Amino acid sequence: MSDNKILKSVDRKIFKTYFEDGLIDMFLAAFVLMFALGPFLSRPLGDFWASMIFLPFWGVVYLLLWVIRRRVVAPRIGSVKWGEMRKKKLRTGTIILFVINVIFLILGLVSFFAPIASGYAMSIRFSVMMLILFTAAGYMLDFNFLYVYGILAALAMPVGEWLYQTVGFSHHGFPVVFGTLSAIMFARGLYKFITFVKETPLQLEEPPIQGLNHD
């Protein structure tokens, strides 16, 4: 039992170290940016296309970060072949996040066809959804900073609604609060990436690091 805990701890440390380059922060910043820019596109494109237009945007961002990881990150820390334990956890996490996104889609459709009168009630509903999404991702991926992002994303919606009702900010304050959150995520990711590049020298080509196969 003790050895199993040690192996899991080592695997978790390898996994977290491998992704400590800031690229995940930048990808999340692109995701959150959708909530800041989407409201401006809803009127000319409609709610559906205002959301769909971000799919190719995410694809480009993902491809760009993948190239950076392959060309800049991998030559410095090598590549990793994950063991069955980590693969199983990633598969489970993917399924859970998929189910959560389907639930979010259903709730979003319900909200669209049967909207709640109170803006605060709507913002609280989506705050809970954002908190669940980031918390589930943080737990499954062993990334504690995702819990912080989840709290910030959950707070953003009621704060935006408050700015909308008291100060008169447009689009329920989404451009301001989510634009700010996206900038924070990107700045953190960029700082981590620059620090990583400076502190991690290029290495000679080595065989991939093997993950752990213990359960």
C-alpha beads as a LAMMPS data file, in Angstrom:
LAMMPS data file: protein, C-alpha beads

215 atoms
214 bonds

1 atom types
1 bond types

-500.0 500.0 xlo xhi
-500.0 500.0 ylo yhi
-500.0 500.0 zlo zhi

Masses

1 110.0

Atoms # bond

1 1 1 0.000 0.000 0.000
2 1 1 2.801 2.356 0.913
3 1 1 4.702 1.531 -2.275
4 1 1 1.553 2.086 -4.320
5 1 1 1.107 5.554 -2.840
6 1 1 4.730 6.375 -3.588
7 1 1 4.326 5.253 -7.208
8 1 1 1.183 7.342 -7.607
9 1 1 2.961 10.333 -6.089
10 1 1 5.878 9.941 -8.499
11 1 1 3.535 9.584 -11.465
12 1 1 1.602 12.683 -10.402
13 1 1 4.818 14.656 -10.039
14 1 1 6.047 13.611 -13.502
15 1 1 2.695 14.490 -15.049
16 1 1 2.502 17.920 -13.403
17 1 1 6.129 18.711 -14.224
18 1 1 5.589 17.786 -17.865
19 1 1 2.835 20.393 -18.165
20 1 1 4.459 23.183 -16.144
21 1 1 5.251 25.195 -19.267
22 1 1 2.287 27.576 -19.199
23 1 1 0.702 26.315 -22.419
24 1 1 -2.401 24.997 -20.650
25 1 1 -2.935 28.451 -19.134
26 1 1 -2.755 29.995 -22.608
27 1 1 -5.246 27.502 -24.024
28 1 1 -7.657 28.180 -21.162
29 1 1 -7.204 31.904 -21.791
30 1 1 -8.375 31.329 -25.378
31 1 1 -11.382 29.378 -24.065
32 1 1 -12.393 32.117 -21.613
33 1 1 -11.864 34.767 -24.287
34 1 1 -14.924 33.341 -26.034
35 1 1 -17.131 34.662 -23.226
36 1 1 -15.580 38.115 -23.578
37 1 1 -15.891 38.404 -27.357
38 1 1 -18.962 36.241 -27.977
39 1 1 -21.525 38.856 -26.854
40 1 1 -20.291 41.288 -29.520
41 1 1 -20.878 38.637 -32.208
42 1 1 -24.338 37.546 -31.084
43 1 1 -26.176 40.425 -32.731
44 1 1 -24.613 40.195 -36.225
45 1 1 -24.245 36.393 -36.286
46 1 1 -26.873 35.080 -33.875
47 1 1 -26.215 33.129 -30.664
48 1 1 -25.501 29.829 -32.458
49 1 1 -22.937 31.084 -34.965
50 1 1 -21.419 33.438 -32.411
51 1 1 -20.414 30.287 -30.509
52 1 1 -19.605 28.061 -33.502
53 1 1 -17.173 30.581 -34.954
54 1 1 -14.829 29.883 -32.046
55 1 1 -14.379 26.206 -32.957
56 1 1 -11.854 26.909 -35.740
57 1 1 -10.277 29.539 -33.477
58 1 1 -9.717 26.919 -30.755
59 1 1 -8.396 24.548 -33.406
60 1 1 -5.800 27.084 -34.536
61 1 1 -4.814 27.839 -30.937
62 1 1 -4.511 24.131 -30.121
63 1 1 -2.412 23.493 -33.238
64 1 1 -0.144 26.446 -32.438
65 1 1 0.408 25.296 -28.855
66 1 1 0.991 21.724 -30.055
67 1 1 3.730 22.959 -32.412
68 1 1 5.289 24.988 -29.586
69 1 1 5.246 21.956 -27.292
70 1 1 6.821 19.798 -29.988
71 1 1 9.455 22.316 -31.145
72 1 1 10.270 24.179 -27.914
73 1 1 9.163 22.148 -24.893
74 1 1 9.936 18.564 -25.925
75 1 1 13.606 19.250 -26.853
76 1 1 14.110 20.547 -23.305
77 1 1 12.359 17.915 -21.193
78 1 1 12.039 15.003 -23.603
79 1 1 8.877 13.058 -24.363
80 1 1 6.834 10.895 -22.026
81 1 1 5.006 7.631 -22.637
82 1 1 2.351 7.392 -19.961
83 1 1 1.700 4.126 -18.174
84 1 1 -1.667 2.428 -17.940
85 1 1 -2.513 4.124 -14.639
86 1 1 -2.242 7.614 -16.102
87 1 1 -3.916 6.608 -19.368
88 1 1 -6.850 5.195 -17.427
89 1 1 -7.211 8.403 -15.435
90 1 1 -7.047 10.517 -18.582
91 1 1 -9.719 8.361 -20.252
92 1 1 -11.959 8.631 -17.206
93 1 1 -11.410 12.372 -17.047
94 1 1 -12.276 12.740 -20.727
95 1 1 -15.532 10.834 -20.264
96 1 1 -16.489 12.860 -17.190
97 1 1 -15.749 16.174 -18.893
98 1 1 -17.716 15.057 -21.957
99 1 1 -20.732 14.207 -19.791
100 1 1 -20.423 17.550 -17.984
101 1 1 -20.327 19.415 -21.295
102 1 1 -23.437 17.573 -22.502
103 1 1 -25.199 18.556 -19.269
104 1 1 -24.064 22.159 -19.793
105 1 1 -25.451 22.074 -23.335
106 1 1 -28.819 20.805 -22.089
107 1 1 -28.957 23.441 -19.353
108 1 1 -28.007 26.097 -21.876
109 1 1 -30.862 25.051 -24.185
110 1 1 -33.280 25.036 -21.267
111 1 1 -32.109 28.513 -20.297
112 1 1 -32.550 29.699 -23.888
113 1 1 -36.094 28.383 -24.343
114 1 1 -37.209 29.027 -20.751
115 1 1 -35.081 31.961 -19.553
116 1 1 -35.048 32.985 -15.905
117 1 1 -36.254 36.528 -15.248
118 1 1 -33.533 37.429 -12.772
119 1 1 -30.116 38.150 -14.249
120 1 1 -28.467 37.162 -10.978
121 1 1 -30.254 33.796 -10.969
122 1 1 -28.946 33.091 -14.457
123 1 1 -25.414 34.187 -13.549
124 1 1 -25.389 31.979 -10.444
125 1 1 -26.541 28.978 -12.479
126 1 1 -23.703 29.376 -14.957
127 1 1 -21.253 30.161 -12.152
128 1 1 -21.981 26.740 -10.663
129 1 1 -21.472 25.165 -14.093
130 1 1 -18.093 26.857 -14.550
131 1 1 -17.008 25.880 -11.044
132 1 1 -17.932 22.232 -11.653
133 1 1 -16.100 22.167 -14.989
134 1 1 -12.827 23.614 -13.678
135 1 1 -12.981 21.621 -10.444
136 1 1 -13.549 18.344 -12.290
137 1 1 -10.702 19.123 -14.698
138 1 1 -8.405 20.107 -11.820
139 1 1 -9.172 16.894 -9.922
140 1 1 -8.792 14.559 -12.890
141 1 1 -5.594 16.212 -14.127
142 1 1 -4.039 16.877 -10.696
143 1 1 -3.710 20.599 -11.466
144 1 1 -4.455 22.629 -8.339
145 1 1 -4.344 25.949 -10.187
146 1 1 -7.518 24.941 -12.049
147 1 1 -9.411 25.196 -8.765
148 1 1 -8.356 28.841 -8.529
149 1 1 -9.398 29.463 -12.125
150 1 1 -12.731 27.802 -11.367
151 1 1 -13.376 30.136 -8.447
152 1 1 -12.423 33.185 -10.528
153 1 1 -14.629 32.055 -13.428
154 1 1 -17.529 31.420 -11.041
155 1 1 -17.162 34.867 -9.462
156 1 1 -16.874 36.567 -12.847
157 1 1 -20.524 36.089 -13.780
158 1 1 -22.222 37.643 -10.718
159 1 1 -19.600 40.413 -10.728
160 1 1 -20.362 41.069 -14.384
161 1 1 -24.088 41.133 -13.659
162 1 1 -23.464 43.610 -10.847
163 1 1 -21.455 45.849 -13.184
164 1 1 -24.269 45.600 -15.722
165 1 1 -27.045 46.532 -13.299
166 1 1 -25.230 49.147 -11.216
167 1 1 -22.664 50.755 -13.533
168 1 1 -24.305 50.053 -16.882
169 1 1 -21.595 47.890 -18.460
170 1 1 -22.728 46.264 -21.684
171 1 1 -23.511 42.584 -22.255
172 1 1 -23.970 41.831 -18.549
173 1 1 -20.337 42.762 -17.945
174 1 1 -19.025 39.683 -19.777
175 1 1 -16.477 41.547 -21.958
176 1 1 -14.912 43.149 -18.873
177 1 1 -14.859 40.283 -16.375
178 1 1 -13.994 37.493 -18.796
179 1 1 -11.606 39.682 -20.743
180 1 1 -9.787 40.379 -17.477
181 1 1 -9.778 36.693 -16.492
182 1 1 -8.480 35.702 -19.928
183 1 1 -5.687 38.283 -19.642
184 1 1 -4.733 36.933 -16.194
185 1 1 -4.574 33.360 -17.508
186 1 1 -2.554 34.345 -20.551
187 1 1 -0.140 36.485 -18.513
188 1 1 0.428 33.625 -16.056
189 1 1 0.961 31.181 -18.908
190 1 1 3.326 33.493 -20.771
191 1 1 5.342 34.124 -17.609
192 1 1 5.621 30.390 -16.918
193 1 1 6.592 29.688 -20.530
194 1 1 9.302 32.371 -20.621
195 1 1 10.641 31.168 -17.253
196 1 1 10.595 27.582 -18.476
197 1 1 12.544 28.406 -21.642
198 1 1 15.131 30.428 -19.702
199 1 1 15.665 27.872 -16.934
200 1 1 15.448 24.647 -18.960
201 1 1 18.338 24.131 -21.383
202 1 1 18.118 22.070 -24.529
203 1 1 18.958 18.412 -23.993
204 1 1 20.459 15.739 -26.134
205 1 1 17.907 13.420 -27.665
206 1 1 16.944 10.758 -25.147
207 1 1 14.461 7.875 -25.144
208 1 1 10.978 8.760 -23.872
209 1 1 10.384 8.682 -20.126
210 1 1 8.152 5.750 -19.260
211 1 1 5.071 6.344 -17.129
212 1 1 3.998 4.071 -14.325
213 1 1 1.916 0.961 -14.899
214 1 1 0.950 0.289 -11.294
215 1 1 -2.646 0.719 -10.129

Bonds

1 1 1 2
2 1 2 3
3 1 3 4
4 1 4 5
5 1 5 6
6 1 6 7
7 1 7 8
8 1 8 9
9 1 9 10
10 1 10 11
11 1 11 12
12 1 12 13
13 1 13 14
14 1 14 15
15 1 15 16
16 1 16 17
17 1 17 18
18 1 18 19
19 1 19 20
20 1 20 21
21 1 21 22
22 1 22 23
23 1 23 24
24 1 24 25
25 1 25 26
26 1 26 27
27 1 27 28
28 1 28 29
29 1 29 30
30 1 30 31
31 1 31 32
32 1 32 33
33 1 33 34
34 1 34 35
35 1 35 36
36 1 36 37
37 1 37 38
38 1 38 39
39 1 39 40
40 1 40 41
41 1 41 42
42 1 42 43
43 1 43 44
44 1 44 45
45 1 45 46
46 1 46 47
47 1 47 48
48 1 48 49
49 1 49 50
50 1 50 51
51 1 51 52
52 1 52 53
53 1 53 54
54 1 54 55
55 1 55 56
56 1 56 57
57 1 57 58
58 1 58 59
59 1 59 60
60 1 60 61
61 1 61 62
62 1 62 63
63 1 63 64
64 1 64 65
65 1 65 66
66 1 66 67
67 1 67 68
68 1 68 69
69 1 69 70
70 1 70 71
71 1 71 72
72 1 72 73
73 1 73 74
74 1 74 75
75 1 75 76
76 1 76 77
77 1 77 78
78 1 78 79
79 1 79 80
80 1 80 81
81 1 81 82
82 1 82 83
83 1 83 84
84 1 84 85
85 1 85 86
86 1 86 87
87 1 87 88
88 1 88 89
89 1 89 90
90 1 90 91
91 1 91 92
92 1 92 93
93 1 93 94
94 1 94 95
95 1 95 96
96 1 96 97
97 1 97 98
98 1 98 99
99 1 99 100
100 1 100 101
101 1 101 102
102 1 102 103
103 1 103 104
104 1 104 105
105 1 105 106
106 1 106 107
107 1 107 108
108 1 108 109
109 1 109 110
110 1 110 111
111 1 111 112
112 1 112 113
113 1 113 114
114 1 114 115
115 1 115 116
116 1 116 117
117 1 117 118
118 1 118 119
119 1 119 120
120 1 120 121
121 1 121 122
122 1 122 123
123 1 123 124
124 1 124 125
125 1 125 126
126 1 126 127
127 1 127 128
128 1 128 129
129 1 129 130
130 1 130 131
131 1 131 132
132 1 132 133
133 1 133 134
134 1 134 135
135 1 135 136
136 1 136 137
137 1 137 138
138 1 138 139
139 1 139 140
140 1 140 141
141 1 141 142
142 1 142 143
143 1 143 144
144 1 144 145
145 1 145 146
146 1 146 147
147 1 147 148
148 1 148 149
149 1 149 150
150 1 150 151
151 1 151 152
152 1 152 153
153 1 153 154
154 1 154 155
155 1 155 156
156 1 156 157
157 1 157 158
158 1 158 159
159 1 159 160
160 1 160 161
161 1 161 162
162 1 162 163
163 1 163 164
164 1 164 165
165 1 165 166
166 1 166 167
167 1 167 168
168 1 168 169
169 1 169 170
170 1 170 171
171 1 171 172
172 1 172 173
173 1 173 174
174 1 174 175
175 1 175 176
176 1 176 177
177 1 177 178
178 1 178 179
179 1 179 180
180 1 180 181
181 1 181 182
182 1 182 183
183 1 183 184
184 1 184 185
185 1 185 186
186 1 186 187
187 1 187 188
188 1 188 189
189 1 189 190
190 1 190 191
191 1 191 192
192 1 192 193
193 1 193 194
194 1 194 195
195 1 195 196
196 1 196 197
197 1 197 198
198 1 198 199
199 1 199 200
200 1 200 201
201 1 201 202
202 1 202 203
203 1 203 204
204 1 204 205
205 1 205 206
206 1 206 207
207 1 207 208
208 1 208 209
209 1 209 210
210 1 210 211
211 1 211 212
212 1 212 213
213 1 213 214
214 1 214 215
